[in-house]
Amino acid sequence: MSNDFDYAHTNKNVVWMSQNTNHLPTHSAIQEAIKTSANNREYTKYPLASGLPELRQLILDDLNLPNQDLHITNGGTEALYCLMRHIQPKGTEMITSDPSYFVVHKFAKLGGAKCTDIPIYHGDYKFDIEDIKNAINPSTKSIFLIDPINPLGSTYSKDEKKAICEVAEDHNIWLIDDITYRDYAPNHTLAANLLPEKTITAYSVSKNCGLAGLRVGSLVGPKDFIKEIRGTMVSDLGISVVGQRASVAALETKSEWLPGLLETARHNQSLIKAVVDKIDGVELPVYPSAASMMVIDIAKHKANPQDVQDKLLYEHDIFVRAGNYVSSRFGENFIRVSFSIPTPEVERFIEAFPKVMEQLS
Ligand SMILES: Cc1ncc(COP(=O)(O)O)c(C=O)c1O
């Protein structure tokens, strides 16, 4: 796998559909903010450990959660890593799904916690409330809810989210609301609005603002919880000041660039669907996706997801992800593609994908 990344990173022609990153235009203010920060050599000092006050405020405003607090982190990844260290010690359990963003499961397991990995690759391709209830036991400390879900792009209605919040409340466990892809969802409900005292929100500017390379995120939650966890975070000396300046510019200008970005992402999805519909044995379990990626199920086709990934990458310079990265049980059934990229790049995928599937049939 690392060879794939070595290849993709050294080859500028590669169409990057493998990490749900956002390569669409946002706002020139972001690059200006980066240049200004660099020109001022702000990077010579440690930044304010608690984060730039304006960034902290912009994140709370973005979520409209004025009564919560936050800690600025090196991407959502640090937020989730430190959260696992804090609330999922050895012997505890976390309600998780399969497929899922397994990096967080790995963080929990590193500390000796167990993940339930409830199968969700069927039906509505998201948690069934009864499955959650059945999986909870006295060791359960949290429900890891990714909404919209990476890799499937399914999302929860307000009623569904309410039902999950009620279960968390009844059992006095944390609800971790990973909202990395929230801005792509037409109707998204924040769990923090339904269960503020037991919800921890994992926030990221990587995929919406297109700042994955700058590594900025946040852990948002009840004030007393953030106070308690703050001293245990990895980013004890703050995070990249350049990244914070860029994030401020991105959030300040969000209303100007987000609508156009979403329109392109929706259009790209429809182009992918049109080509998928023409290939025998290939289908989209969730369409439209409420995130910046989707799953293409190839279970009824003879091709193996890893072969599809390899052929697309090494013969067509298109980087998609075989399902086993995000599913241990169903990874052989699908590939994952992200579409928050310029339409001409999606068109390269659309041209290559049917050829690859034909060759592997
Ligand atoms: C569901 C989910 N959560 C969190 C992250 C971490 O994002 P970052 O560390 O770039 O903020 C990702 C990245 O792919 C993700 O898919």
Ligand as a Chemical Component Dictionary entry (heavy atoms), coordinates in Angstrom:
data_LIG
# 
_chem_comp.id                   LIG 
_chem_comp.type                 NON-POLYMER 
_chem_comp.pdbx_formal_charge   0 
_chem_comp.three_letter_code    LIG 
# 
loop_
_chem_comp_atom.comp_id 
_chem_comp_atom.atom_id 
_chem_comp_atom.alt_atom_id 
_chem_comp_atom.type_symbol 
_chem_comp_atom.charge 
_chem_comp_atom.model_Cartn_x 
_chem_comp_atom.model_Cartn_y 
_chem_comp_atom.model_Cartn_z 
_chem_comp_atom.pdbx_ordinal 
LIG C1 C1 C 0 -14.558 10.030 9.280  1  
LIG C2 C2 C 0 -13.262 10.756 9.394  2  
LIG N1 N1 N 0 -12.933 11.316 10.559 3  
LIG C3 C3 C 0 -11.786 11.977 10.719 4  
LIG C4 C4 C 0 -10.878 12.091 9.691  5  
LIG C5 C5 C 0 -9.604  12.815 9.948  6  
LIG O1 O1 O 0 -9.508  13.991 9.259  7  
LIG P1 P1 P 0 -8.394  15.075 9.543  8  
LIG O2 O2 O 0 -7.423  14.537 10.507 9  
LIG O3 O3 O 0 -7.770  15.362 8.214  10 
LIG O4 O4 O 0 -9.119  16.257 10.092 11 
LIG C6 C6 C 0 -11.172 11.501 8.457  12 
LIG C7 C7 C 0 -10.220 11.562 7.344  13 
LIG O5 O5 O 0 -10.329 10.925 6.348  14 
LIG C8 C8 C 0 -12.395 10.822 8.309  15 
LIG O6 O6 O 0 -12.748 10.250 7.155  16 
# 
loop_
_chem_comp_bond.comp_id 
_chem_comp_bond.atom_id_1 
_chem_comp_bond.atom_id_2 
_chem_comp_bond.value_order 
_chem_comp_bond.pdbx_ordinal 
LIG C1 C2 SING 1  
LIG C2 N1 SING 2  
LIG C2 C8 DOUB 3  
LIG N1 C3 DOUB 4  
LIG C3 C4 SING 5  
LIG C4 C5 SING 6  
LIG C4 C6 DOUB 7  
LIG C5 O1 SING 8  
LIG O1 P1 SING 9  
LIG P1 O2 DOUB 10 
LIG P1 O3 SING 11 
LIG P1 O4 SING 12 
LIG C6 C7 SING 13 
LIG C6 C8 SING 14 
LIG C7 O5 DOUB 15 
LIG C8 O6 SING 16 
# 
